Amino acid sequence: MYNTGFREKLNVARYSKFLFSLAAIALFTIFDSLPATAQGNLLITPRRVVFEGSKRVAELNLANTGKDTAKYNVSIIQYRMTENGAFEEITEPDPGQLFADKFIRFYPRTVTLAPNESQSVKMQVVNSDKMTPGEYRSHVYFRAVPKQSALGEANNQADTAAVSVQLIPIFGITIPVIIRSGQLDMNVSITDLKLSPATDSTKILDLTFLRSGSMSVYGDIKIVHISPSGKQTPVSTVNGIAVYTPNTKRVFKVEINTKNLPVDLNSGTLRISLLSQSETRPEKYCEADLKLQ
């Protein structure tokens, strides 16, 4: 509540009303193994695009799962990944980082979808002859366009002496797009393993990925308990873990629910593996054991 003196100081007339619209942008970058991802009422398939070998064209399928027509602007933004897996928007690449935006063409740049309607955004690699060997990465950003209220729709019965704030959430999704040029290599290992109690029914597994080479790594964590007699029991799975170039390290935590776990995590061994995503024969990138006691 503003008092009279404060209103006079601001020179706010009794019958004037100021409306400030603040946009709260929610970005969502996908790193799980689901074939599609959703934010708000937008569903996108797939959730990441990798151009390598002879692949030069790809499509992203957008679907509106809501009850209202929605409009999205499509653009490119740049991110750096921190050691804990968070993302920070940047404009200049870090040392050793290559942006893909100059080598990607996509269309359309605006998509309007009626309820239950879908549409494709086509992507193509261009100017590949100008690329030096390396891995190039940018992120495609699908930003929801908020509906604009027509003039005169405001409630004329409202207190015209008040200053009001209207928060308009603007949802968006980012999809990583990677171009690999030339002969690239990658090596990854798991280190700094530690299992600690969190609550009566959960434990936290700390681990660190160390990556080297010219290519990012992306895969699924599989955790298996090996009893003293050699029996193997799956304990936990975490899908879609990435360590992007130029990062050489990522610190990660896995929460393990022990409430209904049919094994004793005070004895035996935990085997932690990082596997490529494949329905037929996943490649094992690396593996490490933690002796329990």
Secondary structure, 3 states (H helix, E strand, C coil): CCCHHHHHHCCCCCCCCEEEEEEEEECCECCCCCCCEEECCEEEECCCEEECCCCCEEEEEEEECCCCCEEEEEEEEEEEECCCCCEEEECCCCCCCECCHHHEEEECCEEEECCCCEEEEEEEECCHHHCCCEEEEEEEEEEECCCCCCCCCCCCCCCCCCEEEEEEEEEEEEEEEEEEECCCCEEEEEEEEEEEECCCCEEEEEEEEEEEECCCEEEEEEEEEECCCCCEEEEEEEEEEEECCCCCEEEEEEEEECCCCCCCCCCCEEEEEEECCCCCCCCEEEEEEEECC
